[in-house]
Amino acid sequence: MKKKFARAAQADAAPPRWDLTQLYAGVDAPELKADQKKAEDLAKEFAEYYEDGVMYLAGEQLGLAVEEYEEIESLRVKVENYAVVFEAEDDSNLAKTLPLKEWVSAVETKTLFFKEEIGRMEEADILAKMVAPELAQYAPWVAFVRKEYAHQLPLRFSGLQKKYEAVNDSSWQRLYQESLNDLCVEEGGKRIHYESFPVEGTLQEQLAARQKIGTALQGQSQRFAFIYNAIIKNMAIDAIPKNHRSPDQGVHLENGFNQELGDGMFDSVKLSFISLSNRFYEMKAQKLKHEPLPSVLLYDQPFKAPEGEEKSYTWEEAKALVLRAFRKFSPQFARLAQKAFDENRIDAEPREHKNPGAFMESICPGYLPFVLLNFDGAPDSVTSSLAHELGHYVHQVLAENAQGLLLSD
């Protein structure tokens, strides 16, 4: 997404910043410490009562145990997701969240046995227990856990892996994010973030701007290649003991996505890439009335408005437009989205050191999600960012309200 800080600053109403203090006042907040203590106590009690005995529970008892597990998980992911949004609002916060991530890993490790023991049950045994209503309501989650178990490491290694992930994976992600946020173009004695650097004017001026961005990217290419290679190698190493066919199979399992289908889609796109890309750029050249298509236009929006006719939206206009569209679809949809604005759940202000992307981050049932974007007034900032992420927001609220944490993921 392209960001132009100046354009957003000139809007009638400045894009908002979210208020994370509604969740916790900071990483050392008493409320955060209290949630951590409660989760630790519940996890310890849970392990003492259930470990090595899950298979002997009757269906009703197992259903109640899943409810207890869900309560622990809700507290754990609340802290985990707070760390995500806290990091996103300012990359200097990346240095402050490692203790939180290590805590998240430690609590998760204490309850890993529960899913492993459910996974180890004989099919006939688990089916007999599933007739109990207390457990039957969690049937999709139980099925997912048992499918995941086929690729799970032995418990003694799973705990070690969680501790390793908290340090290793987080470190690489932090280095990547900090490097990306610091990637700037020098212009007129100022450093401008590469995504905010203006690509405007004639084709020659646009080309010159693109070349400056390219120079900045090239200057950090070795660092980014090193980071990418380390992350990919880590994923490949993790895949081996889990019997994954490829590093991305773990992600497919988490999403309930068929690996064979994913491989088929990848192969189809790869085989058709040349013909599809040629067709796309031919269509783009016709729409932009540039044949052949200049290289500087390869990455522009394919159906950009003619020069002088570009549409720009203020924040209030964008908000009204999205809510009106949601209301046409469903009044309830619009009411839930309105809450995101009213309760300061949206961070749309473009600023330096903030995550340059756009996402929706759930917290846990009982707490509204948070939405991040970088609003610049462009049409795609309204549709592809604000409306898109608010759609995820409403979906998550509805899912959590109806089904709780384990079934809404």
Summary of the structure (lengths in Angstrom):
residues: 409
radius of gyration: 24.3
end to end distance: 26.5
largest distance: 73.8
contacts: 1197
relative contact order: 0.13
helix: 67%
strand: 4%
